[in-house]
Amino acid sequence: AAAPPPPPPPGAGDGDVPYYRVTCCYKQGVRPYRPYLPSPSVYAGDDAFRNFMLTKLINAERAAMHAPEFVGLQTRTRNLLLRDLVQAASV
């Protein structure tokens, strides 16, 4: 059985600012990326959290694009597109 999630920080939910608990998982072959999540990863829903999440998501996309599986798919797609361009230009 999984361990229960950590409790929110003291005072969380006592005001107008919502709090969010963030977790992250990686597909095999995708390297961990920054910014790393502290433990516990509970954040106030403010501008700092928004910037943190945008940075985390952009870095997640970049890490996935460099994963071996995705690199292979990109290479295959580029080769097919190049072949189509060569065939179209030689007609």
PyMOL commands that set and color helices and strands:
alter all, ss='L'
color gray80, all
select helices_A, chain A and resi 47-65+68-89
alter helices_A, ss='H'
color red, helices_A
select strands_A, chain A and resi 19-21+42-44
alter strands_A, ss='S'
color yellow, strands_A
deselect
rebuild
show_as cartoon
